[in-house]
Amino acid sequence: QVQLVESGGGLVQPGGSLRLSCAASGSFFSINVMGWYRQAPGKQRELVARIASGGITNYADSVKGRFTISRAKNTVYLQMNSLKPEDTAIYYCNADWRKAIGLPTMSSWGQGTQVTVSS
């Protein structure tokens, strides 16, 4: 099983920046994709950004040019700049991993970290 622990959320003014971190631990053979999702009150959870083990990234249109996802081994980061009130949400870390070669891909979620953008 893979455990994900997020950190870095908080309250920031519009136009400000925050950096989220998510560290994976546990017993696994490989982690293929790590990503960030968010869920605002009354809305469905949505993809923010994700990064594959080879470094390929993709972003939601709403955050392109403002957010940057990066990865160092089994830790994923989300640098968020030019934050807007509509970025307010709980941000969840996600990882797709395998326990061993040939076994199916599993998915784990972190507990979430609150990001609030408000003046």
Short mmCIF file of the C-alpha atoms (twelve columns), coordinates in Angstrom:
data_MODEL
# 
_entry.id   MODEL 
# 
loop_
_atom_site.group_PDB 
_atom_site.id 
_atom_site.type_symbol 
_atom_site.label_atom_id 
_atom_site.label_alt_id 
_atom_site.label_comp_id 
_atom_site.label_asym_id 
_atom_site.label_seq_id 
_atom_site.Cartn_x 
_atom_site.Cartn_y 
_atom_site.Cartn_z 
_atom_site.pdbx_PDB_model_num 
ATOM 1   C CA . GLN A 1   0.000   0.000  0.000   1 
ATOM 2   C CA . VAL A 2   1.088   3.569  -0.657  1 
ATOM 3   C CA . GLN A 3   0.487   6.368  1.830   1 
ATOM 4   C CA . LEU A 4   0.460   9.976  0.666   1 
ATOM 5   C CA . VAL A 5   1.048   12.887 3.007   1 
ATOM 6   C CA . GLU A 6   0.363   16.408 1.768   1 
ATOM 7   C CA . SER A 7   1.547   19.714 3.166   1 
ATOM 8   C CA . GLY A 8   1.725   23.370 2.215   1 
ATOM 9   C CA . GLY A 9   -1.866  24.508 2.071   1 
ATOM 10  C CA . GLY A 10  -3.121  27.666 3.725   1 
ATOM 11  C CA . LEU A 11  -4.634  31.093 3.296   1 
ATOM 12  C CA . VAL A 12  -3.196  33.453 0.700   1 
ATOM 13  C CA . GLN A 13  -4.281  36.715 -0.876  1 
ATOM 14  C CA . PRO A 14  -5.238  36.901 -4.560  1 
ATOM 15  C CA . GLY A 15  -2.109  37.104 -6.679  1 
ATOM 16  C CA . GLY A 16  -0.068  35.259 -4.078  1 
ATOM 17  C CA . SER A 17  1.756   31.945 -4.234  1 
ATOM 18  C CA . LEU A 18  1.742   28.634 -2.413  1 
ATOM 19  C CA . ARG A 19  3.715   25.433 -2.817  1 
ATOM 20  C CA . LEU A 20  2.138   22.075 -2.063  1 
ATOM 21  C CA . SER A 21  4.149   18.937 -1.361  1 
ATOM 22  C CA . CYS A 22  3.121   15.296 -1.295  1 
ATOM 23  C CA . ALA A 23  5.402   12.508 -0.142  1 
ATOM 24  C CA . ALA A 24  4.681   8.867  -0.916  1 
ATOM 25  C CA . SER A 25  5.753   6.040  1.348   1 
ATOM 26  C CA . GLY A 26  4.997   2.363  1.797   1 
ATOM 27  C CA . SER A 27  5.592   -0.872 -0.037  1 
ATOM 28  C CA . PHE A 28  5.542   -0.607 -3.822  1 
ATOM 29  C CA . PHE A 29  7.556   -1.488 -6.904  1 
ATOM 30  C CA . SER A 30  6.997   1.743  -8.809  1 
ATOM 31  C CA . ILE A 31  4.917   4.876  -8.865  1 
ATOM 32  C CA . ASN A 32  3.927   5.701  -12.412 1 
ATOM 33  C CA . VAL A 33  1.910   8.893  -12.224 1 
ATOM 34  C CA . MET A 34  1.526   11.429 -9.445  1 
ATOM 35  C CA . GLY A 35  -0.911  14.265 -9.576  1 
ATOM 36  C CA . TRP A 36  -2.980  16.907 -7.860  1 
ATOM 37  C CA . TYR A 37  -6.751  17.160 -7.900  1 
ATOM 38  C CA . ARG A 38  -9.004  19.670 -6.197  1 
ATOM 39  C CA . GLN A 39  -12.560 19.858 -4.989  1 
ATOM 40  C CA . ALA A 40  -14.367 23.085 -4.262  1 
ATOM 41  C CA . PRO A 41  -17.575 23.166 -2.169  1 
ATOM 42  C CA . GLY A 42  -20.507 21.880 -4.165  1 
ATOM 43  C CA . LYS A 43  -18.343 20.821 -7.096  1 
ATOM 44  C CA . GLN A 44  -16.866 17.582 -8.357  1 
ATOM 45  C CA . ARG A 45  -13.233 16.712 -7.858  1 
ATOM 46  C CA . GLU A 46  -11.196 17.803 -10.863 1 
ATOM 47  C CA . LEU A 47  -7.705  17.240 -12.182 1 
ATOM 48  C CA . VAL A 48  -5.296  20.115 -11.616 1 
ATOM 49  C CA . ALA A 49  -2.029  18.645 -12.904 1 
ATOM 50  C CA . ARG A 50  -0.203  15.350 -13.126 1 
ATOM 51  C CA . ILE A 51  3.253   14.130 -13.976 1 
ATOM 52  C CA . ALA A 52  4.395   10.739 -15.201 1 
ATOM 53  C CA . SER A 53  7.591   9.014  -14.154 1 
ATOM 54  C CA . GLY A 54  9.200   10.077 -17.441 1 
ATOM 55  C CA . GLY A 55  8.431   13.729 -16.731 1 
ATOM 56  C CA . ILE A 56  5.485   14.238 -19.074 1 
ATOM 57  C CA . THR A 57  3.012   16.674 -17.550 1 
ATOM 58  C CA . ASN A 58  -0.495  17.821 -18.224 1 
ATOM 59  C CA . TYR A 59  -2.534  20.611 -16.699 1 
ATOM 60  C CA . ALA A 60  -6.104  21.765 -16.463 1 
ATOM 61  C CA . ASP A 61  -6.697  24.715 -18.781 1 
ATOM 62  C CA . SER A 62  -7.657  26.871 -15.820 1 
ATOM 63  C CA . VAL A 63  -4.181  26.617 -14.263 1 
ATOM 64  C CA . LYS A 64  -1.897  26.579 -17.300 1 
ATOM 65  C CA . GLY A 65  0.773   29.233 -17.054 1 
ATOM 66  C CA . ARG A 66  0.168   29.724 -13.316 1 
ATOM 67  C CA . PHE A 67  0.799   26.302 -11.745 1 
ATOM 68  C CA . THR A 68  3.829   24.077 -12.169 1 
ATOM 69  C CA . ILE A 69  4.004   20.429 -11.173 1 
ATOM 70  C CA . SER A 70  7.334   18.762 -10.501 1 
ATOM 71  C CA . ARG A 71  8.558   15.525 -9.018  1 
ATOM 72  C CA . ALA A 72  11.603  14.312 -7.155  1 
ATOM 73  C CA . LYS A 73  11.526  10.523 -6.943  1 
ATOM 74  C CA . ASN A 74  8.436   9.798  -4.821  1 
ATOM 75  C CA . THR A 75  7.563   13.356 -3.851  1 
ATOM 76  C CA . VAL A 76  5.427   15.605 -6.007  1 
ATOM 77  C CA . TYR A 77  5.179   19.381 -5.763  1 
ATOM 78  C CA . LEU A 78  2.694   21.918 -7.026  1 
ATOM 79  C CA . GLN A 79  3.933   25.482 -7.288  1 
ATOM 80  C CA . MET A 80  0.912   27.759 -7.501  1 
ATOM 81  C CA . ASN A 81  1.424   31.363 -8.587  1 
ATOM 82  C CA . SER A 82  -0.991  34.184 -9.380  1 
ATOM 83  C CA . LEU A 83  -3.632  32.524 -7.248  1 
ATOM 84  C CA . LYS A 84  -7.260  33.469 -7.756  1 
ATOM 85  C CA . PRO A 85  -10.272 33.130 -5.445  1 
ATOM 86  C CA . GLU A 86  -11.608 30.421 -7.758  1 
ATOM 87  C CA . ASP A 87  -8.569  28.299 -6.908  1 
ATOM 88  C CA . THR A 88  -9.991  27.886 -3.406  1 
ATOM 89  C CA . ALA A 89  -10.531 24.180 -2.777  1 
ATOM 90  C CA . ILE A 90  -9.264  21.127 -0.975  1 
ATOM 91  C CA . TYR A 91  -6.274  19.843 -2.918  1 
ATOM 92  C CA . TYR A 92  -5.693  16.093 -3.013  1 
ATOM 93  C CA . CYS A 93  -2.562  14.232 -4.001  1 
ATOM 94  C CA . ASN A 94  -2.957  11.083 -6.081  1 
ATOM 95  C CA . ALA A 95  -0.540  8.341  -7.074  1 
ATOM 96  C CA . ASP A 96  -0.864  5.418  -9.485  1 
ATOM 97  C CA . TRP A 97  1.494   2.629  -8.438  1 
ATOM 98  C CA . ARG A 98  2.315   -1.040 -8.779  1 
ATOM 99  C CA . LYS A 99  3.212   -3.473 -6.047  1 
ATOM 100 C CA . ALA A 100 5.211   -5.649 -8.459  1 
ATOM 101 C CA . ILE A 101 5.870   -6.159 -12.163 1 
ATOM 102 C CA . GLY A 102 2.829   -7.639 -13.869 1 
ATOM 103 C CA . LEU A 103 0.371   -6.635 -11.171 1 
ATOM 104 C CA . PRO A 104 -2.357  -4.112 -11.967 1 
ATOM 105 C CA . THR A 105 -1.977  -0.431 -11.266 1 
ATOM 106 C CA . MET A 106 -3.442  0.748  -7.967  1 
ATOM 107 C CA . SER A 107 -4.436  4.259  -6.962  1 
ATOM 108 C CA . SER A 108 -4.008  6.028  -3.630  1 
ATOM 109 C CA . TRP A 109 -5.185  9.400  -2.345  1 
ATOM 110 C CA . GLY A 110 -3.898  11.766 0.280   1 
ATOM 111 C CA . GLN A 111 -6.076  13.248 2.995   1 
ATOM 112 C CA . GLY A 112 -6.275  16.639 1.309   1 
ATOM 113 C CA . THR A 113 -4.998  20.096 2.169   1 
ATOM 114 C CA . GLN A 114 -7.075  23.259 2.175   1 
ATOM 115 C CA . VAL A 115 -6.101  26.152 -0.073  1 
ATOM 116 C CA . THR A 116 -8.019  29.380 0.451   1 
ATOM 117 C CA . VAL A 117 -7.472  32.430 -1.734  1 
ATOM 118 C CA . SER A 118 -9.092  35.473 -0.210  1 
ATOM 119 C CA . SER A 119 -8.369  39.072 0.672   1 
# 
